[in-house]
Amino acid sequence: MRFLVPKSLVEYVTVDSTVRQALEKMRYHRYAAIPVLDGEGKYVGTLRTDDLLKYFLGDGRGDLRVAERDGVVGIIDESYCAPVYHSASMHELIERVKEHNFVPVVDDRGCFVGIVLRRDVLNYLLKFYNENDGGKV
């Protein structure tokens, strides 16, 4: 897959990470969302700032001490950003990046192999457009 940012270059959290650990990692890297993986490296879901806001504001759990106990697996919306397989078509990638800043990519076993960034797909499309249409609107 041409646009793949490999797992080794992607920041992620695991299902046994606490809410506070995930919050700190997202804050440090200035991420609005981060993949969540299980102990076998399988993609579980994406933790978003929306999930964290619901956690801290929704149930009145504004205490960071509680966030040091609670796990991220309990607050993510597992249906938010479904992964694509490494063999996904360009059409499928375009459809997914219309909705998300990145798309998780998994292999045939469901193991996380990396992400495709929206900006990389858009840059490719812009280059393709300019080469084939001369940039005319």
C-alpha positions as CSV (number, residue, x, y, z in Angstrom):
1,M,0.0,0.0,0.0
2,R,1.6,3.2,-1.3
3,F,0.4,5.6,1.5
4,L,1.0,3.4,4.5
5,V,2.7,4.9,7.6
6,P,4.1,1.7,9.2
7,K,3.2,0.7,12.8
8,S,6.8,1.3,13.9
9,L,6.3,5.0,13.1
10,V,2.8,5.3,14.6
11,E,2.0,6.3,18.2
12,Y,-0.7,4.1,19.7
13,V,-2.0,3.0,23.1
14,T,-3.0,-0.5,24.2
15,V,-6.1,-1.8,25.8
16,D,-4.4,-2.0,29.2
17,S,-3.4,1.7,29.0
18,T,-5.2,4.0,31.5
19,V,-7.2,7.0,30.4
20,R,-4.5,9.2,31.9
21,Q,-1.7,7.5,30.0
22,A,-3.6,7.9,26.8
23,L,-4.5,11.5,27.5
24,E,-0.8,12.3,28.3
25,K,0.4,10.6,25.1
26,M,-2.2,12.4,23.0
27,R,-1.4,15.7,24.6
28,Y,2.4,15.3,24.1
29,H,2.0,14.4,20.4
30,R,-0.9,16.9,19.9
31,Y,-3.2,14.2,18.5
32,A,-6.9,14.4,18.3
33,A,-7.2,10.6,17.9
34,I,-4.9,7.6,18.5
35,P,-5.2,3.9,17.6
36,V,-5.9,1.4,20.4
37,L,-4.4,-2.1,20.0
38,D,-4.8,-5.3,22.1
39,G,-2.0,-7.4,23.5
40,E,-1.6,-9.3,20.2
41,G,-1.3,-6.2,18.1
42,K,-4.8,-6.3,16.8
43,Y,-6.7,-3.0,16.1
44,V,-9.4,-2.5,18.6
45,G,-10.6,1.1,17.9
46,T,-9.6,4.7,17.9
47,L,-9.6,6.9,21.0
48,R,-10.6,10.4,20.2
49,T,-10.7,13.6,22.2
50,D,-14.5,13.3,22.1
51,D,-14.2,10.1,24.0
52,L,-12.0,11.8,26.6
53,L,-14.4,14.7,26.9
54,K,-17.3,12.4,27.5
55,Y,-15.3,10.5,30.0
56,F,-14.2,13.6,32.0
57,L,-17.4,15.7,31.6
58,G,-20.2,13.2,31.0
59,D,-20.1,11.2,34.3
60,G,-18.6,13.9,36.5
61,R,-15.3,12.1,36.5
62,G,-13.1,15.2,36.2
63,D,-10.5,13.7,38.6
64,L,-7.2,12.6,37.1
65,R,-6.7,10.1,40.0
66,V,-9.7,8.2,38.7
67,A,-8.3,8.4,35.2
68,E,-5.2,6.7,36.5
69,R,-7.3,3.6,37.3
70,D,-9.8,3.4,34.4
71,G,-8.8,1.8,31.1
72,V,-9.2,3.3,27.7
73,V,-11.0,0.2,26.4
74,G,-14.0,1.2,28.4
75,I,-14.4,4.6,26.8
76,I,-13.6,4.1,23.1
77,D,-16.3,3.8,20.5
78,E,-15.2,0.7,18.7
79,S,-17.4,1.4,15.7
80,Y,-16.0,4.9,15.0
81,C,-13.2,4.2,12.6
82,A,-13.2,0.7,11.1
83,P,-9.9,-0.4,9.6
84,V,-9.2,-1.3,6.0
85,Y,-7.3,-4.3,4.9
86,H,-3.8,-3.8,3.5
87,S,-5.2,-4.7,0.1
88,A,-7.9,-1.9,0.1
89,S,-8.6,-0.2,-3.2
90,M,-7.9,3.5,-3.7
91,H,-11.7,4.1,-3.9
92,E,-12.1,2.6,-0.5
93,L,-9.3,4.8,1.0
94,I,-10.8,7.9,-0.5
95,E,-14.2,7.0,1.0
96,R,-12.6,6.5,4.4
97,V,-10.4,9.6,4.5
98,K,-13.5,11.8,3.7
99,E,-14.6,11.0,7.2
100,H,-11.4,10.5,9.2
101,N,-8.0,12.1,9.5
102,F,-6.4,8.7,9.3
103,V,-7.5,5.2,8.4
104,P,-6.1,2.2,10.4
105,V,-4.8,-0.6,8.2
106,V,-4.8,-4.2,9.2
107,D,-3.5,-7.5,7.7
108,D,-5.6,-10.6,7.0
109,R,-5.4,-11.6,10.7
110,G,-6.7,-8.2,11.9
111,C,-3.2,-7.1,13.2
112,F,-2.5,-3.4,13.0
113,V,0.1,-2.7,10.3
114,G,-0.1,1.1,10.2
115,I,-2.2,4.1,9.1
116,V,-3.0,6.0,6.0
117,L,-3.2,9.8,6.5
118,R,-5.8,11.9,4.8
119,R,-3.1,14.5,3.8
120,D,-1.1,11.8,1.9
121,V,-4.2,10.7,-0.1
122,L,-5.1,14.3,-0.8
123,N,-1.6,15.2,-1.9
124,Y,-1.6,12.2,-4.3
125,L,-5.0,13.3,-5.7
126,L,-3.8,16.8,-6.1
127,K,-0.7,15.7,-8.0
128,F,-2.8,13.3,-10.2
129,Y,-5.3,16.2,-10.8
130,N,-2.5,18.6,-11.8
131,E,-0.8,16.1,-14.1
132,N,-4.0,15.1,-15.9
133,D,-6.1,18.2,-16.0
134,G,-3.5,21.0,-15.9
135,G,-4.9,22.3,-12.6
136,K,-8.0,24.0,-14.3
137,V,-11.1,24.3,-12.2
